[in-house]
Structure formats: C-alpha cells, structure tokens
Amino acid sequence: MRAIRLQLDTRGRVLLTPTLRAATGLMPGVKLQVSVEDGELAISPGDNAERGRQPTLDGKGRLTLPGQLRKSLNLVPGTVLLLRVDQPGLRLVTPGRLLGRMKAARLALTEALQD
C-alpha cells in the first residue's frame, strides 16, 4: 500500500477511514502502543507501559495525538502527515522529515562512493 496523505486538524487529530482502520487493525477503545523511531511515529494496538497521555482512536475514526507528543515532533495544526500501513498498526511521518532522511542517505552514499 502506498503512502496516504493526512492533515492534522486544530485539535491534533487525523481522520482514519474505515478502510484504513481495518487495514491497520486499530479499533476504537483499544489501547495503543506508541514509539518514535527515526522521526517516524509508529502506532500499533497493544498495551503501553509508558507514562503520560497516549493517542486515542474514537468511534468516528479520529486518531488524537496528545499535545506533548505533537510538541516533541514539532507538529502544528495543518501539518501534512504521510501514513503507511504497518500491519498491525501504522507509521506517520512528515514529508519534510522524510526528505531530510533521503538527503542524508544520498550524501552518505555519495561520500562512500568517493572513497
């Protein structure tokens, strides 16, 4: 499945369609396990031992990202997020972070080939 563009609203939510919810295995009321890996936010069903407020998924399919998590990833209202289904769960990344990682990889490859 290709990356899907979502936009963060003013309350820190993104809307997951029923098809996306089914593909990711995320259901309303199920606890979510969250990790941040290399600028990507990985969310999957499961119990998380970390303290603090965790993302929630409501009955309408709105995934709410807590303010502290949004702040740590520099996400502001209107931010475009790319979603990738990662069974079970999903990964979210901003296009800017993705382009930055691609640029760093290209520079590292160029340096390695010059040696």
mmCIF file of the C-alpha atoms, coordinates in Angstrom:
data_MODEL
# 
_entry.id   MODEL 
# 
loop_
_atom_site.group_PDB 
_atom_site.id 
_atom_site.type_symbol 
_atom_site.label_atom_id 
_atom_site.label_alt_id 
_atom_site.label_comp_id 
_atom_site.label_asym_id 
_atom_site.label_entity_id 
_atom_site.label_seq_id 
_atom_site.pdbx_PDB_ins_code 
_atom_site.Cartn_x 
_atom_site.Cartn_y 
_atom_site.Cartn_z 
_atom_site.occupancy 
_atom_site.B_iso_or_equiv 
_atom_site.pdbx_formal_charge 
_atom_site.auth_seq_id 
_atom_site.auth_comp_id 
_atom_site.auth_asym_id 
_atom_site.auth_atom_id 
_atom_site.pdbx_PDB_model_num 
ATOM 1   C CA . MET A 1 1   ? 0.000   0.000  0.000  1.00 0.00 ? 1   MET A CA 1 
ATOM 2   C CA . ARG A 1 2   ? 1.351   3.423  -0.900 1.00 0.00 ? 2   ARG A CA 1 
ATOM 3   C CA . ALA A 1 3   ? 1.658   6.354  1.495  1.00 0.00 ? 3   ALA A CA 1 
ATOM 4   C CA . ILE A 1 4   ? -1.560  8.206  2.276  1.00 0.00 ? 4   ILE A CA 1 
ATOM 5   C CA . ARG A 1 5   ? -1.672  11.954 2.948  1.00 0.00 ? 5   ARG A CA 1 
ATOM 6   C CA . LEU A 1 6   ? -3.493  13.107 6.075  1.00 0.00 ? 6   LEU A CA 1 
ATOM 7   C CA . GLN A 1 7   ? -3.773  16.570 7.616  1.00 0.00 ? 7   GLN A CA 1 
ATOM 8   C CA . LEU A 1 8   ? -3.599  17.337 11.332 1.00 0.00 ? 8   LEU A CA 1 
ATOM 9   C CA . ASP A 1 9   ? -6.565  19.423 12.495 1.00 0.00 ? 9   ASP A CA 1 
ATOM 10  C CA . THR A 1 10  ? -6.562  22.146 15.166 1.00 0.00 ? 10  THR A CA 1 
ATOM 11  C CA . ARG A 1 11  ? -7.220  19.609 17.943 1.00 0.00 ? 11  ARG A CA 1 
ATOM 12  C CA . GLY A 1 12  ? -4.348  17.330 16.956 1.00 0.00 ? 12  GLY A CA 1 
ATOM 13  C CA . ARG A 1 13  ? -6.468  14.732 15.177 1.00 0.00 ? 13  ARG A CA 1 
ATOM 14  C CA . VAL A 1 14  ? -6.248  12.902 11.863 1.00 0.00 ? 14  VAL A CA 1 
ATOM 15  C CA . LEU A 1 15  ? -9.207  11.058 10.360 1.00 0.00 ? 15  LEU A CA 1 
ATOM 16  C CA . LEU A 1 16  ? -8.748  7.369  9.566  1.00 0.00 ? 16  LEU A CA 1 
ATOM 17  C CA . THR A 1 17  ? -11.333 5.996  7.135  1.00 0.00 ? 17  THR A CA 1 
ATOM 18  C CA . PRO A 1 18  ? -12.992 2.644  7.888  1.00 0.00 ? 18  PRO A CA 1 
ATOM 19  C CA . THR A 1 19  ? -10.771 1.045  5.218  1.00 0.00 ? 19  THR A CA 1 
ATOM 20  C CA . LEU A 1 20  ? -7.617  2.393  6.909  1.00 0.00 ? 20  LEU A CA 1 
ATOM 21  C CA . ARG A 1 21  ? -8.805  1.287  10.344 1.00 0.00 ? 21  ARG A CA 1 
ATOM 22  C CA . ALA A 1 22  ? -9.417  -2.227 9.011  1.00 0.00 ? 22  ALA A CA 1 
ATOM 23  C CA . ALA A 1 23  ? -6.023  -2.345 7.264  1.00 0.00 ? 23  ALA A CA 1 
ATOM 24  C CA . THR A 1 24  ? -4.131  -1.164 10.357 1.00 0.00 ? 24  THR A CA 1 
ATOM 25  C CA . GLY A 1 25  ? -6.063  -3.234 12.879 1.00 0.00 ? 25  GLY A CA 1 
ATOM 26  C CA . LEU A 1 26  ? -6.788  -0.170 15.032 1.00 0.00 ? 26  LEU A CA 1 
ATOM 27  C CA . MET A 1 27  ? -10.199 -0.175 16.709 1.00 0.00 ? 27  MET A CA 1 
ATOM 28  C CA . PRO A 1 28  ? -11.927 2.441  18.904 1.00 0.00 ? 28  PRO A CA 1 
ATOM 29  C CA . GLY A 1 29  ? -11.374 1.837  22.612 1.00 0.00 ? 29  GLY A CA 1 
ATOM 30  C CA . VAL A 1 30  ? -8.309  -0.401 22.128 1.00 0.00 ? 30  VAL A CA 1 
ATOM 31  C CA . LYS A 1 31  ? -5.137  0.777  23.887 1.00 0.00 ? 31  LYS A CA 1 
ATOM 32  C CA . LEU A 1 32  ? -2.423  1.965  21.526 1.00 0.00 ? 32  LEU A CA 1 
ATOM 33  C CA . GLN A 1 33  ? 1.301   1.348  21.758 1.00 0.00 ? 33  GLN A CA 1 
ATOM 34  C CA . VAL A 1 34  ? 3.410   4.268  20.536 1.00 0.00 ? 34  VAL A CA 1 
ATOM 35  C CA . SER A 1 35  ? 7.075   4.593  19.635 1.00 0.00 ? 35  SER A CA 1 
ATOM 36  C CA . VAL A 1 36  ? 9.123   7.228  17.842 1.00 0.00 ? 36  VAL A CA 1 
ATOM 37  C CA . GLU A 1 37  ? 11.795  5.796  15.569 1.00 0.00 ? 37  GLU A CA 1 
ATOM 38  C CA . ASP A 1 38  ? 13.999  7.990  13.402 1.00 0.00 ? 38  ASP A CA 1 
ATOM 39  C CA . GLY A 1 39  ? 11.415  10.777 13.218 1.00 0.00 ? 39  GLY A CA 1 
ATOM 40  C CA . GLU A 1 40  ? 8.545   8.381  12.460 1.00 0.00 ? 40  GLU A CA 1 
ATOM 41  C CA . LEU A 1 41  ? 5.645   7.859  14.809 1.00 0.00 ? 41  LEU A CA 1 
ATOM 42  C CA . ALA A 1 42  ? 4.720   4.164  14.978 1.00 0.00 ? 42  ALA A CA 1 
ATOM 43  C CA . ILE A 1 43  ? 1.297   3.331  16.428 1.00 0.00 ? 43  ILE A CA 1 
ATOM 44  C CA . SER A 1 44  ? 0.042   -0.215 16.930 1.00 0.00 ? 44  SER A CA 1 
ATOM 45  C CA . PRO A 1 45  ? -2.593  -1.945 19.031 1.00 0.00 ? 45  PRO A CA 1 
ATOM 46  C CA . GLY A 1 46  ? -1.290  -3.095 22.405 1.00 0.00 ? 46  GLY A CA 1 
ATOM 47  C CA . ASP A 1 47  ? -0.720  -2.107 25.991 1.00 0.00 ? 47  ASP A CA 1 
ATOM 48  C CA . ASN A 1 48  ? 1.963   0.512  26.568 1.00 0.00 ? 48  ASN A CA 1 
ATOM 49  C CA . ALA A 1 49  ? 3.811   0.796  29.877 1.00 0.00 ? 49  ALA A CA 1 
ATOM 50  C CA . GLU A 1 50  ? 4.945   4.386  29.233 1.00 0.00 ? 50  GLU A CA 1 
ATOM 51  C CA . ARG A 1 51  ? 3.568   7.122  31.419 1.00 0.00 ? 51  ARG A CA 1 
ATOM 52  C CA . GLY A 1 52  ? 1.716   10.096 30.069 1.00 0.00 ? 52  GLY A CA 1 
ATOM 53  C CA . ARG A 1 53  ? -1.254  10.528 27.812 1.00 0.00 ? 53  ARG A CA 1 
ATOM 54  C CA . GLN A 1 54  ? -1.408  8.152  24.853 1.00 0.00 ? 54  GLN A CA 1 
ATOM 55  C CA . PRO A 1 55  ? -3.047  8.634  21.446 1.00 0.00 ? 55  PRO A CA 1 
ATOM 56  C CA . THR A 1 56  ? -6.693  7.615  21.251 1.00 0.00 ? 56  THR A CA 1 
ATOM 57  C CA . LEU A 1 57  ? -8.998  6.490  18.462 1.00 0.00 ? 57  LEU A CA 1 
ATOM 58  C CA . ASP A 1 58  ? -12.654 7.460  18.808 1.00 0.00 ? 58  ASP A CA 1 
ATOM 59  C CA . GLY A 1 59  ? -15.738 5.853  17.280 1.00 0.00 ? 59  GLY A CA 1 
ATOM 60  C CA . LYS A 1 60  ? -15.672 8.203  14.271 1.00 0.00 ? 60  LYS A CA 1 
ATOM 61  C CA . GLY A 1 61  ? -12.137 7.163  13.364 1.00 0.00 ? 61  GLY A CA 1 
ATOM 62  C CA . ARG A 1 62  ? -10.350 10.271 14.632 1.00 0.00 ? 62  ARG A CA 1 
ATOM 63  C CA . LEU A 1 63  ? -6.854  9.480  15.903 1.00 0.00 ? 63  LEU A CA 1 
ATOM 64  C CA . THR A 1 64  ? -5.946  12.108 18.506 1.00 0.00 ? 64  THR A CA 1 
ATOM 65  C CA . LEU A 1 65  ? -2.256  12.772 19.165 1.00 0.00 ? 65  LEU A CA 1 
ATOM 66  C CA . PRO A 1 66  ? -1.615  14.245 22.643 1.00 0.00 ? 66  PRO A CA 1 
ATOM 67  C CA . GLY A 1 67  ? -0.148  17.735 22.870 1.00 0.00 ? 67  GLY A CA 1 
ATOM 68  C CA . GLN A 1 68  ? 3.154   16.595 24.404 1.00 0.00 ? 68  GLN A CA 1 
ATOM 69  C CA . LEU A 1 69  ? 3.700   14.122 21.560 1.00 0.00 ? 69  LEU A CA 1 
ATOM 70  C CA . ARG A 1 70  ? 2.816   16.744 18.922 1.00 0.00 ? 70  ARG A CA 1 
ATOM 71  C CA . LYS A 1 71  ? 5.196   19.208 20.566 1.00 0.00 ? 71  LYS A CA 1 
ATOM 72  C CA . SER A 1 72  ? 8.083   16.713 20.650 1.00 0.00 ? 72  SER A CA 1 
ATOM 73  C CA . LEU A 1 73  ? 7.653   16.051 16.902 1.00 0.00 ? 73  LEU A CA 1 
ATOM 74  C CA . ASN A 1 74  ? 7.039   19.737 16.020 1.00 0.00 ? 74  ASN A CA 1 
ATOM 75  C CA . LEU A 1 75  ? 3.564   19.007 14.646 1.00 0.00 ? 75  LEU A CA 1 
ATOM 76  C CA . VAL A 1 76  ? 1.288   22.040 14.318 1.00 0.00 ? 76  VAL A CA 1 
ATOM 77  C CA . PRO A 1 77  ? -2.300  22.291 13.050 1.00 0.00 ? 77  PRO A CA 1 
ATOM 78  C CA . GLY A 1 78  ? -2.391  21.912 9.273  1.00 0.00 ? 78  GLY A CA 1 
ATOM 79  C CA . THR A 1 79  ? 0.719   19.723 9.151  1.00 0.00 ? 79  THR A CA 1 
ATOM 80  C CA . VAL A 1 80  ? 0.547   17.131 6.393  1.00 0.00 ? 80  VAL A CA 1 
ATOM 81  C CA . LEU A 1 81  ? 1.401   13.627 7.556  1.00 0.00 ? 81  LEU A CA 1 
ATOM 82  C CA . LEU A 1 82  ? 2.198   10.633 5.394  1.00 0.00 ? 82  LEU A CA 1 
ATOM 83  C CA . LEU A 1 83  ? 0.656   7.404  6.667  1.00 0.00 ? 83  LEU A CA 1 
ATOM 84  C CA . ARG A 1 84  ? 1.979   3.957  5.870  1.00 0.00 ? 84  ARG A CA 1 
ATOM 85  C CA . VAL A 1 85  ? 0.132   0.821  6.937  1.00 0.00 ? 85  VAL A CA 1 
ATOM 86  C CA . ASP A 1 86  ? 2.431   -1.334 9.050  1.00 0.00 ? 86  ASP A CA 1 
ATOM 87  C CA . GLN A 1 87  ? 0.420   -4.445 9.965  1.00 0.00 ? 87  GLN A CA 1 
ATOM 88  C CA . PRO A 1 88  ? -0.745  -4.307 12.657 1.00 0.00 ? 88  PRO A CA 1 
ATOM 89  C CA . GLY A 1 89  ? -0.638  -0.560 13.090 1.00 0.00 ? 89  GLY A CA 1 
ATOM 90  C CA . LEU A 1 90  ? 0.614   2.422  11.148 1.00 0.00 ? 90  LEU A CA 1 
ATOM 91  C CA . ARG A 1 91  ? 3.532   4.804  10.760 1.00 0.00 ? 91  ARG A CA 1 
ATOM 92  C CA . LEU A 1 92  ? 3.227   8.577  10.438 1.00 0.00 ? 92  LEU A CA 1 
ATOM 93  C CA . VAL A 1 93  ? 5.952   10.898 9.166  1.00 0.00 ? 93  VAL A CA 1 
ATOM 94  C CA . THR A 1 94  ? 6.044   14.459 7.847  1.00 0.00 ? 94  THR A CA 1 
ATOM 95  C CA . PRO A 1 95  ? 7.212   14.962 4.259  1.00 0.00 ? 95  PRO A CA 1 
ATOM 96  C CA . GLY A 1 96  ? 9.975   17.305 5.496  1.00 0.00 ? 96  GLY A CA 1 
ATOM 97  C CA . ARG A 1 97  ? 11.487  14.660 7.784  1.00 0.00 ? 97  ARG A CA 1 
ATOM 98  C CA . LEU A 1 98  ? 11.256  12.068 5.034  1.00 0.00 ? 98  LEU A CA 1 
ATOM 99  C CA . LEU A 1 99  ? 13.008  14.343 2.538  1.00 0.00 ? 99  LEU A CA 1 
ATOM 100 C CA . GLY A 1 100 ? 15.676  15.159 5.145  1.00 0.00 ? 100 GLY A CA 1 
ATOM 101 C CA . ARG A 1 101 ? 16.386  11.455 5.684  1.00 0.00 ? 101 ARG A CA 1 
ATOM 102 C CA . MET A 1 102 ? 16.574  10.887 1.922  1.00 0.00 ? 102 MET A CA 1 
ATOM 103 C CA . LYS A 1 103 ? 19.013  13.786 1.523  1.00 0.00 ? 103 LYS A CA 1 
ATOM 104 C CA . ALA A 1 104 ? 21.216  12.485 4.351  1.00 0.00 ? 104 ALA A CA 1 
ATOM 105 C CA . ALA A 1 105 ? 21.209  8.994  2.792  1.00 0.00 ? 105 ALA A CA 1 
ATOM 106 C CA . ARG A 1 106 ? 22.126  10.417 -0.616 1.00 0.00 ? 106 ARG A CA 1 
ATOM 107 C CA . LEU A 1 107 ? 25.025  12.405 0.871  1.00 0.00 ? 107 LEU A CA 1 
ATOM 108 C CA . ALA A 1 108 ? 26.271  9.361  2.794  1.00 0.00 ? 108 ALA A CA 1 
ATOM 109 C CA . LEU A 1 109 ? 26.147  7.264  -0.380 1.00 0.00 ? 109 LEU A CA 1 
ATOM 110 C CA . THR A 1 110 ? 27.980  9.934  -2.378 1.00 0.00 ? 110 THR A CA 1 
ATOM 111 C CA . GLU A 1 111 ? 30.729  10.107 0.264  1.00 0.00 ? 111 GLU A CA 1 
ATOM 112 C CA . ALA A 1 112 ? 31.027  6.328  0.388  1.00 0.00 ? 112 ALA A CA 1 
ATOM 113 C CA . LEU A 1 113 ? 31.353  6.098  -3.401 1.00 0.00 ? 113 LEU A CA 1 
ATOM 114 C CA . GLN A 1 114 ? 34.046  8.788  -3.466 1.00 0.00 ? 114 GLN A CA 1 
ATOM 115 C CA . ASP A 1 115 ? 36.269  6.863  -1.048 1.00 0.00 ? 115 ASP A CA 1 
# 
